[in-house]
């Protein structure tokens, strides 16, 4: 039981004293970067999906 207690005490101490938490500005900036990257990647995947769909429709129409 002492090991478990020591583990939680050490974990708490590390979170309070050693971890560097981001500021609100840094967190906001990171959030915006992630959102922009998500939108860009989603757009790229949508374009690839749409293009491949149209290409396959064209190929299928040639062999009807």
NUMARVO-525361 format. One record per atom (N, C-alpha, C): residue number from 1; residue in three letters; atom name; x negated, y, z negated. Coordinates in Angstrom, 3 decimals. Layout:
BEGIN
+-----+-----+------+----------+----------+----------+
|   n | res | atom |       px |       py |       pz |
+-----+-----+------+----------+----------+----------+
| NUM | Ala |   CA |        X |        Y |        Z |
...
+-----+-----+------+----------+----------+----------+
END
This chain:
BEGIN
+-----+-----+------+----------+----------+----------+
|   n | res | atom |       px |       py |       pz |
+-----+-----+------+----------+----------+----------+
|   1 | Unk |    N |   -0.820 |   -1.190 |    0.000 |
|   1 | Unk |   CA |    0.000 |    0.000 |    0.000 |
|   1 | Unk |    C |   -0.869 |    1.261 |    0.000 |
|   2 | Unk |    N |   -2.043 |    1.178 |   -0.612 |
|   2 | Unk |   CA |   -2.940 |    2.333 |   -0.640 |
|   2 | Unk |    C |   -3.432 |    2.690 |    0.754 |
|   3 | Unk |    N |   -3.622 |    1.688 |    1.606 |
|   3 | Unk |   CA |   -4.097 |    1.954 |    2.964 |
|   3 | Unk |    C |   -3.053 |    2.724 |    3.762 |
|   4 | Unk |    N |   -1.800 |    2.345 |    3.590 |
|   4 | Unk |   CA |   -0.724 |    3.035 |    4.305 |
|   4 | Unk |    C |   -0.609 |    4.473 |    3.822 |
|   5 | Unk |    N |   -0.682 |    4.672 |    2.535 |
|   5 | Unk |   CA |   -0.614 |    6.011 |    1.963 |
|   5 | Unk |    C |   -1.789 |    6.865 |    2.445 |
|   6 | Unk |    N |   -2.974 |    6.285 |    2.453 |
|   6 | Unk |   CA |   -4.158 |    7.018 |    2.918 |
|   6 | Unk |    C |   -4.042 |    7.351 |    4.403 |
|   7 | Unk |    N |   -3.475 |    6.437 |    5.174 |
|   7 | Unk |   CA |   -3.295 |    6.670 |    6.615 |
|   7 | Unk |    C |   -2.406 |    7.891 |    6.842 |
|   8 | Unk |    N |   -1.264 |    7.958 |    6.145 |
|   8 | Unk |   CA |   -0.357 |    9.088 |    6.323 |
|   8 | Unk |    C |   -0.968 |   10.390 |    5.826 |
|   9 | Unk |    N |   -1.702 |   10.346 |    4.732 |
|   9 | Unk |   CA |   -2.370 |   11.557 |    4.229 |
|   9 | Unk |    C |   -3.412 |   12.047 |    5.232 |
|  10 | Unk |    N |   -4.213 |   11.120 |    5.750 |
|  10 | Unk |   CA |   -5.235 |   11.491 |    6.726 |
|  10 | Unk |    C |   -4.607 |   12.017 |    8.019 |
|  11 | Unk |    N |   -3.530 |   11.389 |    8.448 |
|  11 | Unk |   CA |   -2.843 |   11.834 |    9.664 |
|  11 | Unk |    C |   -2.310 |   13.247 |    9.488 |
|  12 | Unk |    N |   -1.680 |   13.500 |    8.346 |
|  12 | Unk |   CA |   -1.154 |   14.835 |    8.078 |
|  12 | Unk |    C |   -2.281 |   15.864 |    8.024 |
|  13 | Unk |    N |   -3.356 |   15.522 |    7.357 |
|  13 | Unk |   CA |   -4.488 |   16.434 |    7.232 |
|  13 | Unk |    C |   -5.076 |   16.745 |    8.613 |
|  14 | Unk |    N |   -5.174 |   15.742 |    9.463 |
|  14 | Unk |   CA |   -5.707 |   15.963 |   10.803 |
|  14 | Unk |    C |   -4.787 |   16.877 |   11.606 |
|  15 | Unk |    N |   -3.476 |   16.664 |   11.504 |
|  15 | Unk |   CA |   -2.531 |   17.511 |   12.235 |
|  15 | Unk |    C |   -2.570 |   18.955 |   11.755 |
|  16 | Unk |    N |   -2.781 |   19.166 |   10.475 |
|  16 | Unk |   CA |   -2.768 |   20.516 |    9.921 |
|  16 | Unk |    C |   -4.097 |   21.236 |   10.148 |
|  17 | Unk |    N |   -5.208 |   20.533 |    9.975 |
|  17 | Unk |   CA |   -6.511 |   21.202 |    9.979 |
|  17 | Unk |    C |   -7.298 |   21.060 |   11.285 |
|  18 | Unk |    N |   -7.150 |   19.959 |   12.002 |
|  18 | Unk |   CA |   -8.033 |   19.717 |   13.139 |
|  18 | Unk |    C |   -7.378 |   19.927 |   14.501 |
|  19 | Unk |    N |   -6.078 |   19.773 |   14.586 |
|  19 | Unk |   CA |   -5.391 |   19.916 |   15.861 |
|  19 | Unk |    C |   -5.234 |   21.390 |   16.184 |
|  20 | Unk |    N |   -5.522 |   21.747 |   17.439 |
|  20 | Unk |   CA |   -5.341 |   23.116 |   17.901 |
|  20 | Unk |    C |   -4.019 |   23.179 |   18.659 |
|  21 | Unk |    N |   -3.039 |   23.836 |   18.072 |
|  21 | Unk |   CA |   -1.728 |   23.930 |   18.687 |
|  21 | Unk |    C |   -1.706 |   25.105 |   19.655 |
|  22 | Unk |    N |   -1.009 |   24.965 |   20.788 |
|  22 | Unk |   CA |   -0.954 |   26.070 |   21.758 |
|  22 | Unk |    C |   -0.101 |   27.217 |   21.243 |
|  23 | Unk |    N |   -0.446 |   28.404 |   21.728 |
|  23 | Unk |   CA |    0.365 |   29.572 |   21.394 |
|  23 | Unk |    C |    1.646 |   29.538 |   22.225 |
|  24 | Unk |    N |    2.571 |   30.413 |   21.900 |
|  24 | Unk |   CA |    3.830 |   30.477 |   22.655 |
|  24 | Unk |    C |    3.570 |   30.844 |   24.107 |
|  25 | Unk |    N |    2.635 |   31.757 |   24.335 |
|  25 | Unk |   CA |    2.315 |   32.171 |   25.705 |
|  25 | Unk |    C |    1.711 |   31.006 |   26.492 |
|  26 | Unk |    N |    0.795 |   30.273 |   25.877 |
|  26 | Unk |   CA |    0.187 |   29.128 |   26.551 |
|  26 | Unk |    C |    1.235 |   28.060 |   26.857 |
|  27 | Unk |    N |    2.122 |   27.837 |   25.911 |
|  27 | Unk |   CA |    3.170 |   26.841 |   26.093 |
|  27 | Unk |    C |    4.126 |   27.252 |   27.209 |
|  28 | Unk |    N |    4.479 |   28.519 |   27.258 |
|  28 | Unk |   CA |    5.352 |   29.026 |   28.322 |
|  28 | Unk |    C |    4.688 |   28.894 |   29.682 |
|  29 | Unk |    N |    3.411 |   29.239 |   29.755 |
|  29 | Unk |   CA |    2.676 |   29.136 |   31.009 |
|  29 | Unk |    C |    2.599 |   27.689 |   31.477 |
|  30 | Unk |    N |    2.320 |   26.776 |   30.577 |
|  30 | Unk |   CA |    2.251 |   25.363 |   30.937 |
|  30 | Unk |    C |    3.611 |   24.850 |   31.398 |
|  31 | Unk |    N |    4.665 |   25.298 |   30.754 |
|  31 | Unk |   CA |    6.014 |   24.879 |   31.139 |
|  31 | Unk |    C |    6.341 |   25.345 |   32.550 |
|  32 | Unk |    N |    5.991 |   26.590 |   32.866 |
|  32 | Unk |   CA |    6.248 |   27.119 |   34.208 |
|  32 | Unk |    C |    5.451 |   26.336 |   35.246 |
|  33 | Unk |    N |    4.209 |   26.026 |   34.945 |
|  33 | Unk |   CA |    3.375 |   25.269 |   35.879 |
|  33 | Unk |    C |    3.984 |   23.896 |   36.141 |
|  34 | Unk |    N |    4.433 |   23.237 |   35.090 |
|  34 | Unk |   CA |    5.042 |   21.910 |   35.252 |
|  34 | Unk |    C |    6.329 |   22.003 |   36.065 |
|  35 | Unk |    N |    7.156 |   23.002 |   35.805 |
|  35 | Unk |   CA |    8.399 |   23.158 |   36.558 |
|  35 | Unk |    C |    8.142 |   23.439 |   38.037 |
|  36 | Unk |    N |    7.188 |   24.302 |   38.326 |
|  36 | Unk |   CA |    6.857 |   24.615 |   39.722 |
|  36 | Unk |    C |    6.311 |   23.376 |   40.429 |
|  37 | Unk |    N |    5.423 |   22.650 |   39.763 |
|  37 | Unk |   CA |    4.873 |   21.434 |   40.358 |
|  37 | Unk |    C |    5.971 |   20.403 |   40.604 |
|  38 | Unk |    N |    6.910 |   20.290 |   39.672 |
|  38 | Unk |   CA |    8.012 |   19.346 |   39.838 |
|  38 | Unk |    C |    8.880 |   19.715 |   41.033 |
|  39 | Unk |    N |    9.186 |   20.990 |   41.182 |
|  39 | Unk |   CA |   10.001 |   21.437 |   42.309 |
|  39 | Unk |    C |    9.258 |   21.196 |   43.630 |
|  40 | Unk |    N |    7.963 |   21.502 |   43.665 |
|  40 | Unk |   CA |    7.186 |   21.291 |   44.893 |
|  40 | Unk |    C |    7.125 |   19.812 |   45.269 |
|  41 | Unk |    N |    6.836 |   18.967 |   44.321 |
|  41 | Unk |   CA |    6.742 |   17.538 |   44.602 |
|  41 | Unk |    C |    8.101 |   16.981 |   45.024 |
|  42 | Unk |    N |    9.169 |   17.455 |   44.372 |
|  42 | Unk |   CA |   10.511 |   17.029 |   44.759 |
|  42 | Unk |    C |   10.816 |   17.453 |   46.187 |
|  43 | Unk |    N |   10.437 |   18.663 |   46.546 |
|  43 | Unk |   CA |   10.640 |   19.143 |   47.915 |
|  43 | Unk |    C |    9.863 |   18.330 |   48.929 |
|  44 | Unk |    N |    8.631 |   18.004 |   48.611 |
|  44 | Unk |   CA |    7.808 |   17.204 |   49.526 |
|  44 | Unk |    C |    8.415 |   15.819 |   49.718 |
|  45 | Unk |    N |    8.851 |   15.202 |   48.635 |
|  45 | Unk |   CA |    9.469 |   13.875 |   48.738 |
|  45 | Unk |    C |   10.770 |   13.956 |   49.532 |
|  46 | Unk |    N |   11.562 |   15.014 |   49.319 |
|  46 | Unk |   CA |   12.808 |   15.172 |   50.073 |
|  46 | Unk |    C |   12.528 |   15.310 |   51.563 |
|  47 | Unk |    N |   11.539 |   16.121 |   51.929 |
|  47 | Unk |   CA |   11.185 |   16.296 |   53.340 |
|  47 | Unk |    C |   10.723 |   14.978 |   53.943 |
|  48 | Unk |    N |    9.901 |   14.226 |   53.223 |
|  48 | Unk |   CA |    9.443 |   12.936 |   53.733 |
|  48 | Unk |    C |   10.615 |   11.970 |   53.902 |
|  49 | Unk |    N |   11.533 |   11.954 |   52.944 |
|  49 | Unk |   CA |   12.693 |   11.075 |   53.018 |
|  49 | Unk |    C |   13.593 |   11.462 |   54.189 |
|  50 | Unk |    N |   13.868 |   12.748 |   54.311 |
|  50 | Unk |   CA |   14.707 |   13.226 |   55.402 |
|  50 | Unk |    C |   14.078 |   12.919 |   56.756 |
|  51 | Unk |    N |   12.775 |   13.166 |   56.888 |
|  51 | Unk |   CA |   12.077 |   12.919 |   58.150 |
|  51 | Unk |    C |   12.091 |   11.445 |   58.519 |
|  52 | Unk |    N |   11.791 |   10.589 |   57.558 |
|  52 | Unk |   CA |   11.779 |    9.163 |   57.860 |
|  52 | Unk |    C |   13.185 |    8.665 |   58.186 |
|  53 | Unk |    N |   14.197 |    9.211 |   57.544 |
|  53 | Unk |   CA |   15.577 |    8.839 |   57.838 |
|  53 | Unk |    C |   15.934 |    9.222 |   59.275 |
|  54 | Unk |    N |   15.590 |   10.436 |   59.667 |
|  54 | Unk |   CA |   15.892 |   10.884 |   61.028 |
|  54 | Unk |    C |   15.117 |   10.065 |   62.065 |
|  55 | Unk |    N |   13.869 |    9.759 |   61.778 |
|  55 | Unk |   CA |   13.061 |    8.958 |   62.697 |
|  55 | Unk |    C |   13.636 |    7.557 |   62.859 |
|  56 | Unk |    N |   14.043 |    6.953 |   61.768 |
|  56 | Unk |   CA |   14.632 |    5.618 |   61.845 |
|  56 | Unk |    C |   15.963 |    5.639 |   62.583 |
|  57 | Unk |    N |   16.769 |    6.676 |   62.391 |
|  57 | Unk |   CA |   18.017 |    6.793 |   63.156 |
|  57 | Unk |    C |   17.734 |    6.889 |   64.649 |
|  58 | Unk |    N |   16.706 |    7.648 |   65.015 |
|  58 | Unk |   CA |   16.328 |    7.768 |   66.417 |
|  58 | Unk |    C |   15.871 |    6.419 |   66.969 |
|  59 | Unk |    N |   15.041 |    5.725 |   66.230 |
|  59 | Unk |   CA |   14.544 |    4.423 |   66.690 |
|  59 | Unk |    C |   15.697 |    3.430 |   66.821 |
|  60 | Unk |    N |   16.598 |    3.398 |   65.846 |
|  60 | Unk |   CA |   17.726 |    2.481 |   65.907 |
|  60 | Unk |    C |   18.655 |    2.810 |   67.072 |
|  61 | Unk |    N |   18.820 |    4.096 |   67.363 |
|  61 | Unk |   CA |   19.703 |    4.473 |   68.463 |
|  61 | Unk |    C |   19.121 |    4.061 |   69.814 |
|  62 | Unk |    N |   17.816 |    3.955 |   69.908 |
|  62 | Unk |   CA |   17.194 |    3.532 |   71.158 |
|  62 | Unk |    C |   17.450 |    2.059 |   71.464 |
|  63 | Unk |    N |   17.665 |    1.252 |   70.449 |
|  63 | Unk |   CA |   17.829 |   -0.185 |   70.632 |
|  63 | Unk |    C |   19.278 |   -0.645 |   70.494 |
|  64 | Unk |    N |   20.234 |    0.254 |   70.536 |
|  64 | Unk |   CA |   21.647 |   -0.134 |   70.448 |
|  64 | Unk |    C |   22.133 |   -0.698 |   71.743 |
+-----+-----+------+----------+----------+----------+
END
